[in-house]
C-alpha cells in the first residue's frame, strides 16, 4: 500500500526521549521515509511478530507425536472450549 493510497483515519500520540526521536529520524531518513511512515511500519511489523508468536510454534519429534495424539483424541466439550472456538483469530479482524 502506497502512502498516497493510505487514508489516515486516526491519531496515535506518544512522547519519547530526544535521543530515541533522533535515532528514529535517522533511520527513517536512511530509508527515505517520513518519521510517521517509518514508525507505523516498524510498529506493525512488531505487532505481527507478537501475534504470530502466539500462533506458530515448533516441537521436537517426541513432543510433536504427543501433540498429534492429543489432537486426534476425542474432544470433551466444555464452555471454555466453545468460547475459544467462537473467537476470531487476530488476522481475521
N, C-alpha and C positions, 0 to 999 in steps of 0.2 A: 504494500500500500504506500503510495507516494504521499508526501506532505501536502501536495495540492489537493489530493483526493480525500484527505482526512478532515473530518469535521470535528472540531474540538468542542465537546459538549459540557465539560465540567472543569472545575479548577482544583488543583492539588497544591496546597501551600505547605512549605516546610522551611525550617530555619537550619542553617548549617554553619560550622566554623569557616572562617575565611579561607583557611588552608584547604579544606575539602572543596569549597567552591572553586578555588583556583585550579585544583587538580582536575576536577570535572570539566572546567572550561578548557583546560589544556588538552585533555583527551578528546573533547568534542571538536575542538579546532583541528586536531590531527586527522580526524575522520571527516572533516568538512560538514559537521552537523551543528545545529544550534544546541545550546545547553538543554533546552526542553526536549528536543528530539533524542538527544543522547541519553538523558536521564530516563525518559519513558521507555526507550528500547532496552536499556540496562535493567530497569525495574521489571519489565515484562519478561525478559529472559530469566531473571531470578525467580519470578513468580511461577513460571512454567516449570522450572527446575524443582522448586519446592513441591509443587503438585505432583510432578512425575515421580519424585522420590517416595511419594505416598502410594503410588500405584504400580511401580516397577520394582521388582526385587530379584535377586539371584540366589540360587541354592546349590549346594553341592549335590552329588548324585544320591546320597543316602537321604538327605532332607527332602530332595525333590520327590523321591519314591514315596516317602511318608506323606508328603503334601498331596500327591496324586491319590493315594489311598484315602485320605480324608475327603478329598473332593468327590471320589467315587462312592463313598459311604452314604447310606440313606440320610436324608436331612430330617431332623426333628424340627417342625415348625414352631416358632415362638414369636412373641410380639417384637422383640428386639431385631430379629432377623427380617421380619416383614417390614419394619420401619427402615432398616438399612437398604433393603432391596428396592424400596419405593423412592429412595433418594436419587437425584440426578447426579451424574459424575460432573466434576468441575468443568470439563471440556464440552459438556452438553448444554451449559447455561447460556 
